[in-house]
Amino acid sequence: MRFVDEFRQQPLAQGLARALARAAERLPRPIQIMEVCGGHTHAIFRFGLHDLLPPQVRLIHGPGCPVCVTPRSRVEQAIAIARQPGVILTCFGDMLRVPGRRTSLLGARAEGADVRMVYSALDALEIARAHPDRQVVWFAIGFETTIPGNAMAALRARGMGLRNFYLLTSQVLLPPALRAILDAPDVRVDAFIGPGHVSTIIGTEPYRFVAEEYGRPVVISGFEPLDLLQSILMIVRQLVEGRAEVEVQYRRAVPPRGNPIALRAMAEVFRPVTQEWRGLGVLPESGLGLRPEFAEMDADRAFPDIAPGELPDPRACACGEILRGVRTPPECPVFGTGCTPEHPLGACMVSPEGACAAYYRYRPHRDGREGAPAAATPASGAAAATFAAGRAAPGGESR
Ligand code: SF4
C-alpha cells in the first residue's frame, strides 16, 4: 500500500534504532520525551517501539486524546441535555461510553434518551435537517484537528437557515496545554513529539514558544513506525547538539503555515475562552467557544438550566495524572481490575486514543517502565517480532 508500507519497513526501523542508540550515548543524562498525541501513543504500543529505544530515552504520554481531556462535568451535562424531551444528542462513538456521574451517554440511550453516534459534525447537521421538529445537539469536542469541521457545520447550518442545530462545545487548543505541562512542578519533559494531525491545521509557529521560552525541542511527527523513530532520533540529535528548535518530520502532511482555510473558518465561528480540561484544570484561553454572532447555536444558552457543576474524577481514577505524564496506566491501582475497556472508570480507558486503553490492548502485563534498561535492546529479535506483529495488527489509526 502506498504511503503506508514504505513507513513500516523493518530493516529501516532497525537501522534507525541503531542510529538512535549511537546518538543517545552522547546524551549527558537520560531524557523523557512526551508524545502529545493519543494517536502517537497507540502507534508506539501497536508497533512495539518502546522495545527499540535505548535505555537513555523514555517516552511519556501527554494530553492529546480529545475524549480523555473532556471534563467529566461536561459529559454529565451532555447526558442531562440528551434526556430533555425532543432532543437528539449526537456525538463521536468513543464519547458514548465515557462515564458521567452515574451513567454514560450509552446508558442514557438505554434508558430512552435519543443519543446517536455520528462520524462528523456534518452528519449531525444532516440529522438536524431531517428532523426540523427536534432540537439536535452536536457534542463538539476535540482539538484543532476536529474544530474546523465543527466550524463548517455551524457555517453551513446558518447558510441553510436551520434553527434547530446546537453545539455543546468542549474544544481545546494544544499549545496552552503544552505550556501548562511545562509549568507544572511534578513532571520533567525534555522534548515533545509534536502532534501530526493538529499541526496540519495550525502549522509550526504556535509551538515556537516551547523552543524559545522553555528551551525544549519539538519534532512534529507522522504516525507510522519509521516516522516516530526518525522523530525521536531528530529530538536526540537536537539535545546532543544543544539545540532547541521546532522541526517537522511529517513533511508530507504538515505545511509550516498550517491550513489557512480551516484556520479562517475556526476564527469566523469561534473565539478563545477559558476552558476546563480533565487533568490540567482550568486554563485561560485554552479553548474555543462560539462567537456572539453564533449564540443562537450555543447549547449552553439553549439549555440554561443544565449548567455544568463541579464533578471531579472518581477518587480511584488517575486519568488526570496520566494526561499530564506524571503516572503511567499500570500505576493506577484499578488498571485492568476495577477499570477495563468493558467496564471503564475513566475516559482514558474508553477512547481508542487513551493511554490506558493502549496499555490494556497492547501490553496489559507489562510494568509500564518503558525505556527501562531491561526492556531496551535495539534491533533485538524480540523487538523485531513485536514490530512484525504490530504491522499485522488491525486498527490503531487515530482521527
Ligand atoms: S486505568 Fe481506568 S481508573 Fe485508572 S487512570 Fe486509567 S481510566 Fe482512570
Residues whose N, C-alpha, C, O or C-beta is under 5 A from the ligand:
A	BS01	SF4	A316 C317 A318 C319 P329 C332 V334 F335 C339 L345 G346 A347 C348 M349 C356
